[in-house]
């Protein structure tokens, strides 16, 4: 890996995060349960990591504001517009892969 100074590394990581968030906002066809089943994390996990990072730095950020930062809208609105009911197969895969999921409260 290139020798990066601390600030450059932070800026690159922030740019990668913004790219991931933008990609997930565009891919509303990809359901959170699919992300959990394939990657072990979802948009909700990402928003919880964002909120945890804010808390670690003493920044007041509600869970809803963290979700808006990831979803680009209130979570309730995103669910209404884009979330579909999980199929029995998706639910079963979720249960089968639970040990591989990111350790985020609310998913275990």
N, C-alpha and C positions, 0 to 999 in steps of 0.2 A: 504494500500500500504506500502511496506517496506520503512523504513527510508533510503533513498538514498541521498548520498551527491550530490552536484550540478554536478560535473564532471562525476560521474557514470551515472546520469540521462541523461546528454547530450550524452554520449557514447552509451547508450541503445537506445535513440531516433534516433541517427545517424545510428545505426545498423538496426533498424526497417525501416528507410527510404531506406537504401541500399537494404534491402530485398524486399521492395515494388517495387523499381525501377527494380531490377533483375527479379522479377515475371512479371511485365508488359512488360519487354523486351522479355521474353519467350512467353508470351501470345499475340502474334501478331494477333491471330484470334479474339481477343476481340477488337472491334472497339471503338474509342473514343466516338462516339455518344451513344454506348451502355453503356459505363461507365457513361456518363453524365445522361442518362435516368435512370439508376439504382442507382447511387451513388451521382450524382450532381457535380462530378468533373471528369477530365480526365487527360491524360498525359500532355496536354498543360497547364492545371491549375497547375499541379505539377511543371512544368518547370517555370511557372510564379511566384509561391511561392518561388522557389529556387532563381530566379533572384532577387526577392524583398528582400529576406534574405541577399543576397550578397550586395545589394544596402544599406540596413540598416547598414551594417557593413563597408561601404566604400570600398567594393571590386568591382572593375570594372569587369563586366560580361555581355556580350552581350546576347540578347534574344536567338540568335542562339546557343551560347555556353551553355546556360541553357537547351535548348532543346536537345542538344547533350548529356548533362549529364543525361537526363531522357531517351531519345530514344536510346542512344548508337550509334547514327549516325546522320547526318544532317536530319532535318525534311523533306526536299524535297525528300530525298532518302527513308525514311520510308514510306512516302505517296505513292511513286511510287511502292514500294515493297509490301505494306501491306494494304493500305487504300482502301476500297470499297465505291462505291456511297451509300449514305443513302437511304433506302427505304422510300416511302411516310409514312408508319406506324412509322418508326423511327423518321422522321422529325416531325410528328404530336405529338408523345410522348415527343419529345424534347420541343416543344412549350407548351404542356400541363404541363410539369414539370418545366418550366423555373423559377418559383418563388422559387423552392427548390434547384436550382443550386448554387454552390459556387460563391460568388461575386468576379469574376475575370474579368478584362477588356477584351473585345473581345468576351465574351460569352453572353453579354446582349445588 
